[in-house]
Structures are given as structure tokens and as C-alpha cells.
Amino acid sequence: MNKPQQSSSKCLADTKPYREGLDPQAKRRYTEKLGFVGGADPYELAPTSWSNEDPESLPSIAYPDIVNYLVFSPSPYTAEDLKSYKGLEAYNQMVCGWVRELQYQVINDRCVVKAKVLHSQSIRETPLEPWIIAEKSGRILGAHCTCKAGLGETCTHVAALLFLIEETVKLRDSKTVTQEKAYWLLPTALSKVEYKECRKIDFTVAKRSQVKE
């Protein structure tokens, strides 16, 4: 089990933890989401605890997982389906390269993934910082963003992050055998393979050999 590392420096520019600036109801919900990873706050974790070099650590999020989360997950405030169909349009944000600095780490057997997303209206503004928590299987447990709609947990910035994870996982899983080590193994019944010169190997099919006899 990985233990989260806390950092005295804040990921955001605020002088106090991000959650302290939320209203009581939003703060309760925020703390509830952090419970999935033992209370670790993605905005307070040490920069050195994050990685972007091992995509095997990413949750296997696929398009159905994104739809289930954005559209059919119950709202924590109304218990009705979120129905964030607009979030499904965020794929274009990902394709246009608005999602930057993808980083992730595993805490309590769950993956926390964060990124920075440029504003759609002005790329000069401070990037927004969405994060998601998901199981290795791809089931999305919770999400958040620093935008005004982030408390709703299904803003387009969260959605764009999810689409980037999906595409990264696709690339990871599409690697050919030659791109990975030890993808082929000898049959368990064989302990070794005897090597011969090509000119000494009989490539004749067994049945044809019998016909000749």
C-alpha cells in the first residue's frame, strides 16, 4: 500500500489548503471524495510523489466508463443522474492539446490522476487543475476541478482529462509484442530448445513425408 506524501508547499497559489476555501457543504463532499485515497489531497501532495513515466499505473478508463461517470452517475447533491452531456464534447479540448502535464500516482490501490487544462477563452490565464480518482479497472470514483463548475464534478476540464487518460491507455495497450520484453515464453513442457543449422532442419510437413514413404 502506497502512503501519500504530504508537502508543505501548496500546488495552488493560495496560502491555505484549497479545501479551506470551500463552503461547508462543498467541503464535506470534497473530504468525502478524498476518503477514497485515505484523505490525501491531490492539491497538497508532494511534487516528487507524482509520475508521468509509467503508464501501466494509469487506470484502464474506456469510453463507456467516461459516459457512465459523466451522464449516469448520481449527483452527490440531488441524487439524480448528472447527465453532463456537454462533458462528452470535451474530447475536442483534449485533441487540441489543451490538457497538459498529465501526472499520476497510486494510493490505497487506487489511481489519482491530475493535469492542467488551458482556458477555452484565454490561454494566458492560470491553467485549471482537474483531478480524478479511479480504480485500476477504470471505474471512476470521484473528480474535482478548480473551475467554478468544478464542484459539480463533471466540468469539461475533468472530461478532457478523462479523454486524455483514455487515449493514453489505448496507446499503452496497443503495443506490439516486439515493443515489450518477455512477451513470448516457451511451452511449459519444454525445458530447452536445441539449435540446428538451417541445412540440417527438415521443414517437410509430416503428412507429406508419410506420402513420400
URBELLIN-V271994 format. One record per residue. N is the residue number from 0. PHI is phi in degrees with one decimal (NA if undefined). PSI is psi in whole degrees, -180 to 180 (none if undefined). D_FIRST is the distance of its C-alpha to the first C-alpha in whole Angstrom. Layout:
BEGIN
N	PHI	PSI	D_FIRST
N	PHI	PSI	D_FIRST
END
This chain:
BEGIN
0	NA	126	0
1	-81.9	134	4
2	-98.0	129	6
3	-67.4	144	10
4	-99.9	126	13
5	-89.7	147	16
6	-121.3	141	19
7	-73.9	-25	23
8	-86.6	143	24
9	-93.7	144	24
10	-67.9	-34	24
11	-93.5	171	27
12	-78.7	-13	30
13	-63.8	152	30
14	-85.9	-10	30
15	-124.5	159	28
16	-53.3	144	25
17	-53.8	-44	26
18	-62.1	-26	25
19	-68.4	-17	28
20	-91.1	1	30
21	-88.4	155	30
22	-72.0	163	32
23	-52.6	-44	31
24	-66.2	-45	30
25	-66.1	-36	29
26	-65.9	-40	26
27	-62.4	-44	26
28	-66.3	-40	25
29	-61.3	-45	23
30	-64.6	-36	21
31	-62.5	-42	20
32	-65.0	-39	19
33	-65.5	-20	16
34	-61.0	-24	15
35	-65.1	-23	13
36	-124.4	39	11
37	66.6	24	11
38	87.8	0	14
39	-68.9	131	13
40	-99.0	119	17
41	-55.5	-27	17
42	-81.0	-7	20
43	-119.8	-6	19
44	-69.2	147	16
45	-61.0	137	17
46	-54.6	-33	19
47	-73.1	-11	17
48	-84.3	-9	14
49	-94.0	157	16
50	-140.5	156	17
51	-139.3	21	19
52	-112.1	-7	20
53	-127.6	83	17
54	-62.2	-14	19
55	-63.2	-21	17
56	-79.5	-15	14
57	-70.1	146	16
58	-69.1	147	16
59	-81.0	64	19
60	-75.9	129	22
61	-119.5	171	25
62	-55.3	-43	28
63	-58.3	-35	28
64	-63.9	-39	25
65	-66.8	-45	27
66	-62.7	-46	30
67	-58.9	-38	28
68	-74.2	-51	26
69	-70.8	-33	29
70	-105.0	-43	32
71	-106.4	-5	31
72	-69.7	140	28
73	-72.0	139	29
74	-67.3	136	30
75	-69.5	-12	28
76	-103.2	-32	31
77	-118.0	-12	34
78	68.7	3	32
79	-91.9	160	34
80	-57.8	140	33
81	-63.6	-39	32
82	52.4	43	35
83	-85.8	71	34
84	-64.9	-29	36
85	-62.6	-31	36
86	-61.7	-27	33
87	-68.2	-18	34
88	-81.5	-8	36
89	-70.0	-7	33
90	-55.2	-37	33
91	-63.6	-36	36
92	-62.3	-42	34
93	-65.6	-45	32
94	-62.3	-36	34
95	-77.0	-3	36
96	83.4	23	34
97	-77.5	-17	33
98	-94.3	121	29
99	-125.2	163	28
100	54.0	52	25
101	-65.5	127	22
102	-140.1	155	19
103	-156.3	162	15
104	-160.8	158	12
105	-104.7	128	9
106	-134.4	127	7
107	53.8	41	5
108	63.9	17	7
109	-124.0	148	10
110	-99.4	130	12
111	-105.5	127	14
112	-126.0	134	17
113	-134.0	166	20
114	-162.7	177	23
115	-117.8	134	27
116	-120.9	127	30
117	-70.2	151	33
118	-69.0	143	36
119	-71.5	-27	38
120	-92.3	-32	41
121	-151.1	117	41
122	-77.2	-8	38
123	-84.0	-17	39
124	-72.3	159	37
125	-59.0	128	34
126	-58.5	149	32
127	-81.0	156	30
128	-127.0	84	26
129	-81.3	153	24
130	-142.2	157	21
131	-136.4	155	19
132	-121.1	129	16
133	-143.8	156	16
134	-78.5	160	14
135	-58.2	-31	14
136	-67.4	-19	17
137	112.6	-6	19
138	-69.7	124	19
139	-87.7	123	20
140	-96.3	-33	18
141	-171.3	164	20
142	-156.9	165	22
143	-159.7	162	24
144	-152.1	155	26
145	-84.4	1	28
146	-76.8	171	31
147	-63.2	-31	34
148	-88.7	0	33
149	-63.0	-27	29
150	-66.7	-23	29
151	-77.2	-13	30
152	72.8	4	27
153	-134.4	34	29
154	-67.5	167	31
155	-66.1	-24	32
156	-72.1	-41	29
157	-62.5	-44	26
158	-62.2	-42	28
159	-62.7	-39	29
160	-63.0	-43	25
161	-61.7	-41	24
162	-66.8	-35	27
163	-67.8	-39	26
164	-62.0	-44	23
165	-57.9	-47	25
166	-66.6	-38	27
167	-64.9	-40	25
168	-65.8	-39	23
169	-58.9	-45	26
170	-64.1	-42	27
171	-60.6	-45	24
172	-80.4	-9	25
173	-95.3	7	28
174	-61.3	139	28
175	-80.8	168	31
176	-58.1	-38	30
177	-71.9	-12	32
178	-90.2	-7	29
179	-125.1	149	26
180	-81.5	149	26
181	57.3	37	27
182	-79.7	-24	27
183	-111.4	143	30
184	-134.5	153	30
185	-68.6	149	33
186	-55.8	146	34
187	-62.1	-22	33
188	-78.2	-14	37
189	-102.3	132	37
190	-98.0	-23	37
191	-159.6	164	38
192	-119.0	126	41
193	-86.0	130	44
194	-92.4	141	45
195	-134.6	159	49
196	-70.6	146	51
197	-55.8	-39	52
198	-67.6	-16	55
199	-99.9	0	55
200	-93.2	133	52
201	-92.5	108	54
202	-90.9	8	53
203	-69.1	134	55
204	-65.6	143	54
205	-56.0	-46	54
206	-63.3	-42	57
207	-65.3	-34	59
208	-64.8	-39	59
209	-67.3	-37	60
210	-62.7	-42	63
211	-62.7	-34	64
212	-71.4	none	65
END
